[in-house]
Amino acid sequence: MKIPFVDLKAQYQSIKPEIDEAIGKVITETAFIGGKYVKEFEQLFSKYLNINHIVACANGTDSLEILLKASGVAINDEVIVPAVSWISTSEAVSSVGAKPVFVDIDPISYTIDVKLIESKITPQTKAIIPVHLYGNPADMNEIMLIAKKHNLIVIEDCAQSHGAEIDGKMVGTFGDAASFSFYPGKNLGAYGDAGAMATNDSIIAEKIRMIANHGQLEKHKHLIEGRNSRMDGIHAAVLSAKIKYLDAWTNKRIEIADYYSLLLDKLNVKVPFVKNKSKHVFHLYVILTSKRDALKEHLENQGIETAIHYPTALPLLDAYRSEGYKNSDFPIATDFTSKILSLPIYPELTKEMVMYVVENIKKINE
Ligand SMILES: *Cc1c(COP(=O)(O)O)cnc(C)c1O
């Protein structure tokens, strides 16, 4: 059996007529950038999240950058980020001239360790970017308390967590604003790069809309200098066609994750932990094992593709070498990144495929 890590073809095949029609319309109407299809998706997504404003943009990294810029984060400011994430989270901070301040992760949730945040706050700290890593909500209630106490802006990185919830409330609606990516492999994915920003604050909404479109709200009335970060019509039309399936796809992911965890529980691997009141949407299903590299190789030989998200904690990447961080500064992240393995998970994965993966893990990890 061959099991790819992701299977975007299977998803396309399952809704092909709708997608083809949606793309065809955009081309017929030459609604290539912005315009009615983008507006339609913004409305659908704001309804989905139950938030006042969605502003579409070109990708998730841009959405973080634009939100930081709109929040006034700039040179000499510090922004708290988790030590484990995709590099966009810290890259966006540096791109506005501020300094990312890394905080180790919690050994159970793998999201930012809220107990360590306050020790990293200085007079320069302006914002916190919690990441709902792998689709698992960060501890937003605690983070919002800390932010309120120290007067910090909170921008949620929801690139991996479309539809995740805490106590029935969607992630992306806790902080001052939130960033979403619709990279093709994300839980809600476009057919190229795309992103969006979410906020209930109408002042932030107006600013980010301006920044993402050359500082204009009306054509040729440039109120500030902005940039070009717009969503393409084709991506918006694809996302509008797909969003009605998002909850069903998420439920499938949860079902598959539960099945993996049930089968893997007796083996010598650590499975994801989901808090009582949290809804984890399993963008990734990540296990921990001290035999990670041997297991990865064995699975590959059996036709099972796996991945590592991510092999190196952010502060220990070459990109941050000049800061001189040590492994011992981030003990949990360092240990974690040496043991993690992401198993295939997507709505089209069958029970038989999950069983095949688990059977093969057994051979190494019993
Ligand atoms: C994917 C991702 C991003 C960036 O999104 P792009 O659309 O690829 O720019 C940011 N943060 C996290 C945690 C991500 O996984």
The ligand as a MOL file (V3000), in Angstrom:
LIG
                    3D

  0  0  0     0  0            999 V3000
M  V30 BEGIN CTAB
M  V30 COUNTS 15 15 0 0 0
M  V30 BEGIN ATOM
M  V30 1 C 1.4960 27.9370 7.0830 0
M  V30 2 C 1.8100 28.7480 8.2650 0
M  V30 3 C 2.0200 30.1430 8.1920 0
M  V30 4 C 2.1890 30.8870 6.9130 0
M  V30 5 O 1.2670 30.7620 5.9560 0
M  V30 6 P 1.6200 30.9790 4.4170 0
M  V30 7 O 0.2780 31.1210 3.7990 0
M  V30 8 O 2.3730 29.7770 3.9520 0
M  V30 9 O 2.4310 32.2260 4.2900 0
M  V30 10 C 2.1730 30.8410 9.3760 0
M  V30 11 N 2.1670 30.2270 10.5650 0
M  V30 12 C 2.0090 28.9110 10.6820 0
M  V30 13 C 1.9880 28.2890 12.0390 0
M  V30 14 C 1.8540 28.1110 9.5330 0
M  V30 15 O 1.7060 26.7890 9.6600 0
M  V30 END ATOM
M  V30 BEGIN BOND
M  V30 1 1 1 2
M  V30 2 1 2 3
M  V30 3 2 2 14
M  V30 4 1 3 4
M  V30 5 2 3 10
M  V30 6 1 4 5
M  V30 7 1 5 6
M  V30 8 2 6 7
M  V30 9 1 6 8
M  V30 10 1 6 9
M  V30 11 1 10 11
M  V30 12 2 11 12
M  V30 13 1 12 13
M  V30 14 1 12 14
M  V30 15 1 14 15
M  V30 END BOND
M  V30 END CTAB
M  END
